[in-house]
């Protein structure tokens, strides 16, 4: 009896396997037959279309689908994955009219949108429906950035233009008062300069924000770039009695566009000057780390919170809007720096502590050195101005943060705890017995030999972030 039961069970198992294989072969044959029934040339056309393409038969089964359709998650097995898309297919089949649909694919267990898709659904012959789907995610992002940019530009332009209109009325009303005309005329000049600067920076940003490589490049001396940028920024610094200390190497070379790189470094120096109190110092130094050149600009200014460091490279973002109105800042300078550096294959980092100061660091690939010196032997230890730190020379955990400019075009920056090599002793801690900052010659000027101080205090003062 047991033997008979076993034989019957074995027979049923074999029958089940044969039935399954027959079913699969029938399904494959049906699919092949359905594809053969497609209008002539359709398969060839679908193969070259840039859009994700899906052909559905009268039974709502997928007859043919391009690889992109599977990548987008539109097809699972022989069926459409989206119930919404399936309903549109049914309407198109019933009405014979073309329909369009926008789909938002969200991440699992999240409401955040993973992908925006736009689909056109059309009848194909008498038995099929064709779905063509395009990924609109990047287009949506660009549109959002453009709308935000236009809104910000409109607001920024409105302020100086409105001020100039009011000042012009005031000048007209007080035409018989020379003192009033002079006062209002001076304010009109300041607003005019602010407007000119804003327009120029918008033009500069539009030229570099696509991250395309500069049209003309040369091997450029880092020392020349840094010295030129510092010279251009000194007029503004002298107005606040801020001393700019520069200590670049003499032989490091970078590949790039000279004017763009000078503009980037100058923007960092101008930013340091604008956000520093009178009588302080701004340091510019260069280091070579792992075949990458680091140009660091350090100030003793107001510093930033961790939240500010995450957004500081966004267009029109200002840490202190009131100070920007006084200094004439547009909120575009650091965004321009980020994009210029990105076009040269580099990145920008920032270290900051509130009410202590900041260090912005441009990191660029090394292009070479002068023939008479080795790069690894000639790069000086680091930068000038000091910030507070613990005895190890590293910022205290949880207090100091660095951020790197993000290259995806949205201007955001990511913050992370510093765990390597930024910051040194506080300027107050480095004062000598007479109360003067270390390296000060007594009148606020630079030390006579900055490189000597750098060598002696390199373990504590390296600010290359």
PLY file of the C-alpha trace (Angstrom):
ply
format ascii 1.0
element vertex 465
property float x
property float y
property float z
element edge 464
property int vertex1
property int vertex2
end_header
0.00 0.00 0.00
2.82 2.43 0.89
4.57 1.57 -2.37
1.38 2.29 -4.34
0.97 5.64 -2.59
4.56 6.57 -3.42
4.10 5.67 -7.07
0.93 7.78 -7.28
2.68 10.74 -5.60
5.61 10.48 -7.98
3.25 10.43 -10.93
1.42 13.53 -9.73
4.75 15.34 -9.22
5.90 14.53 -12.74
2.56 15.63 -14.12
2.82 18.94 -12.25
6.31 19.61 -13.60
5.22 18.84 -17.15
2.17 21.09 -16.77
4.31 23.96 -15.49
6.80 23.61 -18.35
3.96 23.46 -20.87
2.42 26.58 -19.34
5.72 28.46 -19.55
6.24 27.40 -23.14
2.71 28.45 -23.99
3.25 31.85 -22.36
6.55 32.33 -24.18
4.95 31.33 -27.43
2.08 33.73 -26.82
4.53 36.56 -26.06
6.54 35.78 -29.16
3.41 35.64 -31.23
2.21 38.96 -29.84
5.53 40.62 -30.65
5.38 39.21 -34.15
1.99 40.82 -34.49
3.42 44.30 -33.90
3.16 46.66 -36.89
6.13 46.33 -39.21
9.18 48.34 -38.19
7.92 49.15 -34.69
10.51 46.99 -32.93
13.33 48.71 -34.82
11.95 52.18 -34.05
11.54 51.41 -30.35
15.15 50.21 -30.19
16.53 53.64 -31.14
14.13 55.85 -29.18
15.74 57.79 -26.29
12.55 57.37 -24.25
11.65 54.31 -22.24
9.21 52.38 -24.46
6.55 49.84 -23.52
4.07 48.00 -25.76
0.96 46.54 -24.09
-1.42 44.07 -25.74
-5.19 43.77 -25.43
-4.85 41.71 -22.26
-2.77 44.41 -20.53
0.33 42.26 -20.78
3.66 43.84 -21.67
4.69 42.59 -25.10
7.89 44.56 -25.46
9.78 46.92 -23.16
13.09 48.73 -23.45
15.78 48.34 -20.77
15.05 51.89 -19.55
11.47 50.86 -18.74
12.83 48.26 -16.33
15.37 50.73 -14.94
12.58 53.20 -14.17
10.61 50.44 -12.46
7.69 50.74 -14.89
7.58 47.04 -15.74
7.60 44.02 -13.46
7.60 40.70 -15.21
4.95 40.93 -17.94
2.88 43.67 -16.32
2.90 47.42 -15.73
4.04 48.27 -12.20
1.94 51.44 -11.92
-1.84 51.03 -11.42
-2.26 54.66 -12.48
-0.45 53.98 -15.75
-2.58 50.88 -16.30
-5.77 52.93 -15.95
-4.52 55.41 -18.55
-3.70 52.54 -20.91
-7.28 51.28 -20.52
-8.73 54.71 -21.36
-6.50 55.10 -24.40
-7.50 51.67 -25.67
-11.19 52.47 -25.19
-11.16 56.01 -26.63
-8.39 55.77 -29.19
-6.96 59.13 -28.06
-3.45 60.04 -26.94
-3.05 60.89 -23.24
-0.17 62.23 -21.17
0.58 61.53 -17.54
3.09 62.70 -14.94
4.30 60.21 -12.36
6.24 60.76 -9.15
8.19 57.77 -7.93
8.93 57.94 -4.20
11.52 56.13 -2.16
10.41 53.14 -0.15
9.13 54.07 3.31
9.54 57.75 2.48
7.61 60.61 0.90
10.68 62.02 -0.83
10.50 61.90 -4.61
13.06 59.64 -6.25
12.18 60.35 -9.87
9.79 62.50 -11.92
8.50 60.79 -15.07
6.42 62.10 -17.97
4.64 59.56 -20.19
2.73 59.73 -23.48
0.28 56.89 -24.05
-1.05 56.27 -27.58
-2.88 53.56 -29.55
-0.60 51.36 -31.66
-2.52 49.66 -34.44
-5.76 47.98 -33.45
-4.51 45.71 -30.67
-1.69 47.45 -28.86
-0.97 50.53 -26.77
2.39 52.31 -26.79
3.84 54.06 -23.72
6.81 56.44 -24.12
8.28 57.68 -20.85
10.96 60.32 -20.16
12.84 61.07 -16.94
12.08 64.70 -16.04
13.92 64.73 -12.70
16.84 66.89 -13.82
14.56 69.19 -15.79
12.37 69.70 -12.71
15.40 70.47 -10.60
16.75 72.99 -13.11
13.33 74.66 -13.38
13.12 74.98 -9.61
16.63 76.44 -9.43
15.81 78.86 -12.25
12.60 80.04 -10.58
14.40 80.51 -7.29
17.25 82.34 -8.99
14.93 84.69 -10.88
12.99 85.44 -7.70
16.19 86.18 -5.78
17.66 88.33 -8.55
14.43 90.30 -8.84
14.45 90.97 -5.11
18.13 91.93 -5.07
17.76 94.28 -8.05
14.65 95.88 -6.62
16.43 97.08 -3.48
19.16 99.29 -5.04
16.90 100.42 -7.88
14.20 101.49 -5.43
16.75 103.25 -3.26
18.17 105.13 -6.24
14.68 106.25 -7.29
13.97 107.64 -3.82
17.35 109.34 -3.66
16.80 110.91 -7.07
13.51 112.36 -5.82
15.27 113.68 -2.73
17.95 115.36 -4.84
15.23 117.02 -6.91
13.37 118.21 -3.83
16.53 119.63 -2.24
18.08 121.07 -5.39
18.68 124.38 -3.62
20.52 122.74 -0.71
24.10 121.86 -1.77
24.79 119.89 1.41
21.70 117.73 0.94
22.48 117.19 -2.74
26.01 116.10 -1.84
24.73 113.73 0.84
22.04 112.15 -1.33
24.39 112.08 -4.33
26.94 110.08 -2.35
24.30 107.56 -1.36
23.18 107.29 -4.98
26.76 106.50 -5.96
26.96 103.73 -3.35
23.68 102.20 -4.53
24.85 102.47 -8.14
28.08 100.65 -7.29
26.11 97.99 -5.45
23.85 97.52 -8.48
26.84 97.34 -10.83
28.53 94.78 -8.60
25.39 92.66 -8.42
24.94 92.63 -12.20
28.61 91.79 -12.76
28.50 88.94 -10.25
25.36 87.54 -11.86
27.20 87.59 -15.19
30.25 85.94 -13.61
28.11 83.26 -12.00
26.28 82.49 -15.25
29.63 81.93 -16.96
30.98 79.40 -14.48
28.01 77.61 -12.96
27.79 74.91 -15.66
31.14 73.50 -14.41
32.51 73.42 -17.96
36.28 73.61 -18.22
37.66 77.10 -18.93
38.08 77.86 -22.63
41.74 78.84 -22.18
44.07 77.40 -19.57
47.76 77.67 -18.78
50.15 76.47 -16.13
49.95 79.24 -13.56
52.11 80.13 -10.57
50.15 79.81 -7.34
52.27 82.58 -5.85
51.24 84.98 -8.63
47.56 84.13 -8.19
47.65 84.66 -4.42
49.76 87.83 -4.57
47.57 89.39 -7.27
44.36 88.53 -5.39
45.74 90.00 -2.16
46.85 93.19 -3.92
43.39 93.70 -5.42
41.76 93.23 -2.01
44.09 95.51 -0.04
42.25 98.75 -0.76
39.13 97.52 1.01
41.19 96.00 3.81
43.12 99.22 4.44
39.83 101.07 4.88
39.19 98.87 7.94
42.82 98.80 9.09
42.93 95.07 8.36
46.35 93.66 7.50
46.54 90.92 4.85
49.42 88.50 5.47
50.47 86.33 2.52
52.84 83.36 2.56
52.60 81.47 -0.75
55.26 79.04 -2.05
57.41 80.18 -4.94
57.25 77.25 -7.32
53.88 75.45 -7.23
51.89 75.44 -10.47
48.21 74.86 -11.24
46.45 74.37 -14.56
43.67 76.85 -15.18
42.45 80.28 -16.14
44.44 83.01 -14.39
41.70 85.64 -14.07
39.11 83.14 -12.81
41.44 81.79 -10.14
42.49 85.27 -9.01
38.80 86.18 -8.82
38.10 83.13 -6.65
40.91 83.86 -4.18
40.07 87.56 -4.08
36.42 86.78 -3.31
37.55 84.75 -0.30
39.82 87.56 0.89
37.08 90.18 0.37
34.67 87.96 2.29
37.16 87.64 5.14
37.64 91.41 5.25
33.91 92.15 5.15
33.18 89.83 8.08
36.13 90.85 10.25
36.29 93.72 12.77
38.67 96.61 12.27
42.29 96.18 13.26
42.41 92.41 12.74
44.40 90.28 10.30
43.56 88.09 7.33
46.01 85.33 6.44
46.50 83.68 3.05
48.69 80.59 2.90
49.34 77.66 0.59
50.13 74.04 1.33
50.70 70.89 -0.73
48.84 67.83 0.52
48.72 64.54 -1.42
49.52 66.21 -4.75
46.75 68.75 -4.22
47.28 72.45 -3.63
45.38 73.99 -0.73
44.95 77.78 -0.70
43.57 78.80 2.69
42.18 82.21 3.66
41.85 82.71 7.42
40.22 85.57 9.32
39.54 86.66 12.90
35.96 87.61 12.11
32.48 86.82 13.37
32.58 83.15 12.37
29.59 80.96 11.61
27.35 78.38 13.19
27.16 74.82 11.88
23.87 75.71 10.18
25.52 78.60 8.36
28.41 76.46 7.12
25.91 74.09 5.52
24.37 76.90 3.46
27.17 79.41 3.01
27.81 78.45 -0.64
24.18 78.92 -1.69
23.41 81.82 -4.00
22.25 84.97 -2.18
22.75 83.37 1.23
24.11 85.77 3.83
25.28 84.88 7.31
24.56 88.44 8.50
22.15 90.29 6.15
22.54 93.56 8.07
26.33 93.48 7.65
25.91 92.66 3.94
23.79 95.77 3.46
26.53 97.85 5.05
29.39 96.28 3.10
27.44 96.02 -0.16
27.74 92.24 -0.34
25.49 90.46 -2.82
25.53 86.94 -1.41
26.96 85.60 -4.68
30.70 85.73 -3.96
31.11 82.32 -2.33
28.83 80.68 -4.89
31.06 82.09 -7.63
34.12 80.72 -5.81
32.54 77.28 -5.59
31.76 77.15 -9.30
35.13 78.54 -10.42
36.94 75.93 -8.34
34.65 73.18 -9.66
35.50 74.14 -13.25
39.15 73.57 -12.34
38.50 70.12 -10.88
38.71 71.20 -7.25
36.58 71.84 -4.20
36.09 74.46 -1.48
36.02 73.72 2.25
35.18 75.88 5.24
36.11 75.67 8.91
34.48 78.11 11.30
33.73 78.83 14.93
31.23 81.46 15.97
32.86 84.69 17.19
36.34 83.24 16.57
36.81 83.29 12.80
36.76 81.15 9.68
39.10 79.44 7.24
38.03 78.90 3.63
40.24 76.49 1.69
40.43 76.06 -2.08
41.73 72.60 -3.05
43.07 72.20 -6.60
45.06 69.53 -8.48
48.80 70.12 -8.72
50.04 70.82 -12.26
53.77 70.86 -11.52
56.63 72.82 -9.95
59.54 74.94 -11.03
62.44 72.89 -12.36
64.87 73.93 -9.63
62.80 72.75 -6.64
60.81 69.73 -5.56
57.22 70.47 -4.60
57.28 68.33 -1.50
60.32 70.16 -0.14
59.22 73.70 -0.92
55.66 73.89 0.37
55.57 75.84 3.66
53.90 74.49 6.74
50.66 76.38 6.57
48.62 79.45 7.19
48.87 82.44 9.40
46.02 83.50 11.59
45.30 81.53 14.73
42.07 80.09 16.11
41.44 78.44 19.45
41.87 74.71 19.83
42.77 72.16 22.42
46.35 71.23 23.21
46.55 68.85 20.29
46.02 71.58 17.75
42.74 70.04 16.58
39.38 71.75 17.17
37.39 70.32 20.04
34.91 67.67 19.01
31.37 68.93 18.66
32.44 72.60 18.56
34.15 73.10 15.20
32.77 71.99 11.89
33.95 71.96 8.32
31.85 71.95 5.20
32.62 71.24 1.58
30.81 72.92 -1.28
28.48 70.46 -3.00
29.01 69.97 -6.79
25.44 68.92 -7.78
24.63 72.70 -8.69
22.19 73.35 -5.87
24.80 75.25 -3.89
24.38 73.23 -0.65
27.26 72.19 1.59
27.66 69.19 3.87
29.00 69.64 7.39
31.08 67.11 9.28
33.05 67.07 12.48
36.66 68.04 12.02
38.96 65.16 12.71
42.06 66.21 10.87
44.33 69.05 10.82
42.58 72.37 11.23
43.04 75.18 13.59
45.52 76.04 16.22
45.81 78.19 19.28
43.53 81.19 19.76
44.90 84.61 18.88
44.21 85.67 22.47
46.06 82.62 23.81
49.07 83.39 21.62
49.58 86.90 22.99
52.93 87.58 24.59
53.42 89.10 28.01
52.82 92.57 26.60
49.40 91.58 25.30
50.42 91.64 21.63
49.38 88.82 19.30
52.15 86.44 18.36
53.93 87.62 15.23
52.71 91.22 15.66
55.39 93.86 15.30
53.61 96.20 17.66
51.70 98.32 15.18
49.30 95.75 13.78
51.58 94.79 10.90
52.85 91.38 9.92
55.87 89.80 11.50
59.13 90.48 9.72
59.59 86.80 8.93
56.24 84.97 8.74
57.89 81.76 7.55
59.86 81.55 10.80
56.69 81.65 12.87
55.06 79.12 10.58
57.95 76.71 11.02
58.04 77.04 14.81
54.28 76.67 15.28
53.34 74.42 12.36
52.01 71.68 14.60
49.58 74.11 16.23
48.81 76.56 13.46
48.15 74.50 10.33
44.84 75.73 8.96
44.56 73.91 5.67
41.29 72.26 6.70
0 1
1 2
2 3
3 4
4 5
5 6
6 7
7 8
8 9
9 10
10 11
11 12
12 13
13 14
14 15
15 16
16 17
17 18
18 19
19 20
20 21
21 22
22 23
23 24
24 25
25 26
26 27
27 28
28 29
29 30
30 31
31 32
32 33
33 34
34 35
35 36
36 37
37 38
38 39
39 40
40 41
41 42
42 43
43 44
44 45
45 46
46 47
47 48
48 49
49 50
50 51
51 52
52 53
53 54
54 55
55 56
56 57
57 58
58 59
59 60
60 61
61 62
62 63
63 64
64 65
65 66
66 67
67 68
68 69
69 70
70 71
71 72
72 73
73 74
74 75
75 76
76 77
77 78
78 79
79 80
80 81
81 82
82 83
83 84
84 85
85 86
86 87
87 88
88 89
89 90
90 91
91 92
92 93
93 94
94 95
95 96
96 97
97 98
98 99
99 100
100 101
101 102
102 103
103 104
104 105
105 106
106 107
107 108
108 109
109 110
110 111
111 112
112 113
113 114
114 115
115 116
116 117
117 118
118 119
119 120
120 121
121 122
122 123
123 124
124 125
125 126
126 127
127 128
128 129
129 130
130 131
131 132
132 133
133 134
134 135
135 136
136 137
137 138
138 139
139 140
140 141
141 142
142 143
143 144
144 145
145 146
146 147
147 148
148 149
149 150
150 151
151 152
152 153
153 154
154 155
155 156
156 157
157 158
158 159
159 160
160 161
161 162
162 163
163 164
164 165
165 166
166 167
167 168
168 169
169 170
170 171
171 172
172 173
173 174
174 175
175 176
176 177
177 178
178 179
179 180
180 181
181 182
182 183
183 184
184 185
185 186
186 187
187 188
188 189
189 190
190 191
191 192
192 193
193 194
194 195
195 196
196 197
197 198
198 199
199 200
200 201
201 202
202 203
203 204
204 205
205 206
206 207
207 208
208 209
209 210
210 211
211 212
212 213
213 214
214 215
215 216
216 217
217 218
218 219
219 220
220 221
221 222
222 223
223 224
224 225
225 226
226 227
227 228
228 229
229 230
230 231
231 232
232 233
233 234
234 235
235 236
236 237
237 238
238 239
239 240
240 241
241 242
242 243
243 244
244 245
245 246
246 247
247 248
248 249
249 250
250 251
251 252
252 253
253 254
254 255
255 256
256 257
257 258
258 259
259 260
260 261
261 262
262 263
263 264
264 265
265 266
266 267
267 268
268 269
269 270
270 271
271 272
272 273
273 274
274 275
275 276
276 277
277 278
278 279
279 280
280 281
281 282
282 283
283 284
284 285
285 286
286 287
287 288
288 289
289 290
290 291
291 292
292 293
293 294
294 295
295 296
296 297
297 298
298 299
299 300
300 301
301 302
302 303
303 304
304 305
305 306
306 307
307 308
308 309
309 310
310 311
311 312
312 313
313 314
314 315
315 316
316 317
317 318
318 319
319 320
320 321
321 322
322 323
323 324
324 325
325 326
326 327
327 328
328 329
329 330
330 331
331 332
332 333
333 334
334 335
335 336
336 337
337 338
338 339
339 340
340 341
341 342
342 343
343 344
344 345
345 346
346 347
347 348
348 349
349 350
350 351
351 352
352 353
353 354
354 355
355 356
356 357
357 358
358 359
359 360
360 361
361 362
362 363
363 364
364 365
365 366
366 367
367 368
368 369
369 370
370 371
371 372
372 373
373 374
374 375
375 376
376 377
377 378
378 379
379 380
380 381
381 382
382 383
383 384
384 385
385 386
386 387
387 388
388 389
389 390
390 391
391 392
392 393
393 394
394 395
395 396
396 397
397 398
398 399
399 400
400 401
401 402
402 403
403 404
404 405
405 406
406 407
407 408
408 409
409 410
410 411
411 412
412 413
413 414
414 415
415 416
416 417
417 418
418 419
419 420
420 421
421 422
422 423
423 424
424 425
425 426
426 427
427 428
428 429
429 430
430 431
431 432
432 433
433 434
434 435
435 436
436 437
437 438
438 439
439 440
440 441
441 442
442 443
443 444
444 445
445 446
446 447
447 448
448 449
449 450
450 451
451 452
452 453
453 454
454 455
455 456
456 457
457 458
458 459
459 460
460 461
461 462
462 463
463 464
